[in-house]
Amino acid sequence: MEEDGCPRCKTTKYRNPSLKLMVNICGHTLCENCVELLFVKGANTCPECNIPLRRNNYRVQLFDPHVEKELDIRKRILKDFNKKEEDFATLEDYNAYLEEIEEIIFNLCHDIDILETNKKIEQYKKENRDSIVKNRQKISKEEFELEVIIEQEKEMSEVRNKELSALQENAKKKKTLEKEKLIDELMFSTGDAKSIVQTYAEKMEEDKKELELAPPPPKLTKFSTGIRFSSTMQQQYLPVPKIDEGPLFIYEEPEIELYGPNIPRYEELSDKNYLKHIRQENQVERAGGFQSKIACYRALTDAMQGLYPF
């Protein structure tokens, strides 16, 4: 915690636990107070590397400064290097393209050949201007569709919540009215109180059964999240292939080959005094599932199976 501090004013989180560190695209941190002082006019240079920076590019530091720097660089590079696998003839070409992107990001993160790397980026922009614009529009369309899906999900969630609240409110009102009706009947009726209460209980039981026997809600052609695709997002999916799992397992008792006398049956162990010299299990062992009879039968089986003719 002592190392987490502002390099300009030397304030650390150890001395000020509420210290808020901020980071910019260069990866160097400043506390919120220093950012406000240095960037009063909106723009200034970084105290560490003297790179021109803007105030609105500062954000609260969430990770290590090196990670924050890489995130900024990666976001900026992928905005232009936005080709997809379908844009290449072979998978090897696409993998080489991805390797080139990672090399550019690595060089910018570690300040290796900055001038050459920036020239390479500018040259790529000039050569692939049309494809960059096209892919950006495609990404924007996907983001728009995603926003539409999220909005639809929110609307459906609100509708479901309203319906559920209405059902709960109606059930509550009905229950209150039934109770008031029961109290009035007990107060003003000349009949037997026990029969009135019994009639009320039977009616409540019938209402409960009606709710249980109510038909289930209609099956919807939606995802489990409740999202319904609009006409602009209709997609065709291949059916899930059926896997032949084969016949079900059927237990067959194994055949034990013996070259000596036959093994006594499990039920005969007590009758033929096989358990005479076997220690009986105690309560703790019996609670754990151990039985001396099982151990004796297993020992006899192992002994008879170990006999071979010579």
Salt bridges, closest charged atoms under 4 A:
GLU36 OE2 - ARG55 NH2 2.80
GLU68 OE1 - ARG59 NH2 2.67
GLU70 OE2 - ARG74 NH2 3.03
ASP72 OD2 - ARG59 NH1 2.87
ASP80 OD2 - LYS125 NZ 3.34
ASP80 OD1 - ARG136 NH2 2.41
GLU100 OE2 - LYS120 NZ 3.86
GLU102 OE2 - ARG74 NH1 2.97
ASP111 OD1 - LYS69 NZ 3.52
GLU122 OE2 - LYS125 NZ 3.90
GLU178 OE2 - LYS203 NZ 3.61
GLU268 OE2 - ARG265 NH2 3.14
GLU268 OE1 - LYS272 NZ 3.35
GLU281 OE2 - ARG286 NE 3.47
GLU285 OE2 - ARG279 NH2 3.18
